[in-house]
Amino acid sequence: MPVGSTPSDLRIKLMQLEHLDAVVQMMREEGWTPTRGDLANVLSYEPEGCFIAEVNGEVVGSVTTTLYTHFGWIGMMMVRKDLRRRHIGSTLLKTALKYFKKKSVPTARLEADPPGVPLYESFGFVKECDSQRWFGEPFKIRNVPGTGRATKADLEAVLALDKRAFGDDRSRVLTRLFEYSDFAFKVRKDPSLGIIMGRKTAVGTLLGPFIAANANVAKRLLRWAIGFVEEGQAYVGIPETCGNARLLLTSQRFRIKSVLTRMYWGDPPRSGNPQLEYGIAASATG
Ligand SMILES: CC(C)(COP(=O)(O)OP(=O)(O)OC[C@H]1O[C@@H](n2cnc3c(N)ncnc32)[C@H](O)[C@@H]1OP(=O)(O)O)[C@@H](O)C(=O)NCCC(=O)NCCS
């Protein structure tokens, strides 16, 4: 593909709610399926750290950041098809990384679709591992003993476990997703042992965030949640390092449908405990 010069009227601006329809439209044209609500959530985590690119007054690119304490996440990186290889993506990424520096967050992480990998590599991002998307058929189970709907108080109870699993405090993101999800389930006897949330997307019901203190809890939560998937497939995203999750998903006849590349920039990321992580919250936020 011929490489062009940077458009002379390229402007990088803070992403605002008024830009979201144009960003969603650009993503739809690429076959991505985030909703306006998904984007609004990410924007709400970091209103000063999400950016759009404008050319001729039109939105032609986007990038978001979500900062935790020790590391942050980059997401929603896209440039409109007809303007690629003109350094718009790299200008957006530079802006995002500058935001990390400004906020003194030493590590940026992300889950890259294949077209993004060369761009990230050109900035010194390094591969952490593959991140898999597992899909499975729903089956109707309406009785998994000891499992029930989670309340906001249950979410509070599980935050310490989540921090161990994820490696950082993402209570802000989980609190928002809890309100946004279609369902969330807990272990009745001890809600601090795990949680699974589920929300409908254009490609099925995403089960995540999903964390559990042990494999038995995880199996109960997953089977209960699958029973609430009304149509289409259920799916879960996990880094390949999550061995317990792979065993569980295989046993429930889930299969890998696509693979992204988890990468980092800056200091090596502080690790969580991947054996407690059974499903990421979202590609854009980890
Ligand atoms: C990835 C994406 C954002 C890159 O945007 P872009 O504006 O085309 O990227 P840039 O022009 O700034 O590229 C910067 C550098 O990245 C590398 N790069 C970018 N696209 C590349 C490609 N298709 N092949 C090889 N290298 C590439 C090159 O080193 C390039 O520098 P150069 O053009 O001077 O050689 C764009 O291709 C895109 O939107 N893809 C679809 C969505 C997607 O997959 N996003 C990644 C999600 S994680």
PDBQT file of the ligand as one rigid body, heavy atoms in Angstrom, charges set to zero:
ROOT
HETATM    1  C1  LIG A 301      -3.725   0.076  12.972  1.00  0.00    +0.000 C 
HETATM    2  C2  LIG A 301      -4.135   1.421  12.399  1.00  0.00    +0.000 C 
HETATM    3  C3  LIG A 301      -4.814   2.226  13.506  1.00  0.00    +0.000 C 
HETATM    4  C4  LIG A 301      -2.871   2.156  11.945  1.00  0.00    +0.000 C 
HETATM    5  O1  LIG A 301      -3.221   3.487  11.592  1.00  0.00    +0.000 OA
HETATM    6  P1  LIG A 301      -2.418   4.298  10.461  1.00  0.00    +0.000 P 
HETATM    7  O2  LIG A 301      -2.835   5.716  10.532  1.00  0.00    +0.000 OA
HETATM    8  O3  LIG A 301      -2.583   3.628   9.153  1.00  0.00    +0.000 OA
HETATM    9  O4  LIG A 301      -0.921   4.095  10.964  1.00  0.00    +0.000 OA
HETATM   10  P2  LIG A 301       0.323   5.043  10.644  1.00  0.00    +0.000 P 
HETATM   11  O5  LIG A 301       0.229   5.588   9.255  1.00  0.00    +0.000 OA
HETATM   12  O6  LIG A 301       0.485   6.027  11.731  1.00  0.00    +0.000 OA
HETATM   13  O7  LIG A 301       1.512   3.978  10.742  1.00  0.00    +0.000 OA
HETATM   14  C5  LIG A 301       2.610   4.171  11.585  1.00  0.00    +0.000 C 
HETATM   15  C6  LIG A 301       3.585   3.034  11.405  1.00  0.00    +0.000 C 
HETATM   16  O8  LIG A 301       2.991   1.793  11.819  1.00  0.00    +0.000 OA
HETATM   17  C7  LIG A 301       3.405   0.755  10.903  1.00  0.00    +0.000 C 
HETATM   18  N1  LIG A 301       2.228   0.311  10.144  1.00  0.00    +0.000 N 
HETATM   19  C8  LIG A 301       0.977   0.817  10.186  1.00  0.00    +0.000 A 
HETATM   20  N2  LIG A 301       0.142   0.144   9.367  1.00  0.00    +0.000 NA
HETATM   21  C9  LIG A 301       0.899  -0.824   8.788  1.00  0.00    +0.000 A 
HETATM   22  C10 LIG A 301       0.622  -1.844   7.852  1.00  0.00    +0.000 A 
HETATM   23  N3  LIG A 301      -0.605  -2.015   7.350  1.00  0.00    +0.000 N 
HETATM   24  N4  LIG A 301       1.637  -2.643   7.480  1.00  0.00    +0.000 NA
HETATM   25  C11 LIG A 301       2.878  -2.487   7.962  1.00  0.00    +0.000 A 
HETATM   26  N5  LIG A 301       3.189  -1.520   8.871  1.00  0.00    +0.000 NA
HETATM   27  C12 LIG A 301       2.229  -0.708   9.271  1.00  0.00    +0.000 A 
HETATM   28  C13 LIG A 301       4.454   1.386   9.994  1.00  0.00    +0.000 C 
HETATM   29  O9  LIG A 301       5.683   1.270  10.660  1.00  0.00    +0.000 OA
HETATM   30  C14 LIG A 301       3.977   2.818   9.969  1.00  0.00    +0.000 C 
HETATM   31  O10 LIG A 301       5.031   3.723   9.646  1.00  0.00    +0.000 OA
HETATM   32  P3  LIG A 301       5.347   4.062   8.094  1.00  0.00    +0.000 P 
HETATM   33  O11 LIG A 301       4.044   4.285   7.400  1.00  0.00    +0.000 OA
HETATM   34  O12 LIG A 301       6.211   5.286   8.182  1.00  0.00    +0.000 OA
HETATM   35  O13 LIG A 301       6.052   2.851   7.566  1.00  0.00    +0.000 OA
HETATM   36  C15 LIG A 301      -5.072   1.237  11.174  1.00  0.00    +0.000 C 
HETATM   37  O14 LIG A 301      -4.457   0.346  10.260  1.00  0.00    +0.000 OA
HETATM   38  C16 LIG A 301      -6.435   0.688  11.523  1.00  0.00    +0.000 C 
HETATM   39  O15 LIG A 301      -7.324   1.433  11.922  1.00  0.00    +0.000 OA
HETATM   40  N6  LIG A 301      -6.649  -0.637  11.370  1.00  0.00    +0.000 N 
HETATM   41  C17 LIG A 301      -7.917  -1.278  11.628  1.00  0.00    +0.000 C 
HETATM   42  C18 LIG A 301      -8.279  -1.234  13.090  1.00  0.00    +0.000 C 
HETATM   43  C19 LIG A 301      -7.309  -1.990  13.936  1.00  0.00    +0.000 C 
HETATM   44  O16 LIG A 301      -7.010  -3.152  13.720  1.00  0.00    +0.000 OA
HETATM   45  N7  LIG A 301      -6.785  -1.282  14.951  1.00  0.00    +0.000 N 
HETATM   46  C20 LIG A 301      -5.827  -1.857  15.883  1.00  0.00    +0.000 C 
HETATM   47  C21 LIG A 301      -6.603  -2.306  17.043  1.00  0.00    +0.000 C 
HETATM   48  S1  LIG A 301      -5.610  -2.911  18.305  1.00  0.00    +0.000 SA
ENDROOT
TORSDOF 0
